[in-house]
Amino acid sequence: MAEKEMRNFALRDKDGNENGVFTGKQPRQAALKAANRGITDIRLRERGTKKVHVFTGERKQVKKPKGAPAWMPDKIWKPIVKKVGMEYLDKPETDALKVVVVKRRPGKR
């Protein structure tokens, strides 16, 4: 089975401004990273598409796991997210400049 590639998700606010980029193989993984920073209303636009994944998030302080290393503090932050739904943009956002690759035949100039 092929390994899934990392995808980029742009964090959007209610006005549609993009404030940051989180990466993950799935939208939930990127949402967990955003929730761990304390963001509660999470809207992630998948780069290169019209899809916006909408999550609610929070973080709670919990005891460290039993097999945790000694340097880890007694209490750690655990992110919790729940997917609310999907939204679709009218047109895809342009993320970067388009790159055109020109192939030349060897020996001709």
Secondary structure, 3 states (H helix, E strand, C coil): CCCCCCEEEEEECCCCCEEEEEEECCHHHHHHHHHHCCCCEEEEEECCCCEEEEEEEEEEEEECCCCCCCCCCCEEEEEEEEEEEEEECCCCCCCCCCCCCCCCCCCCC
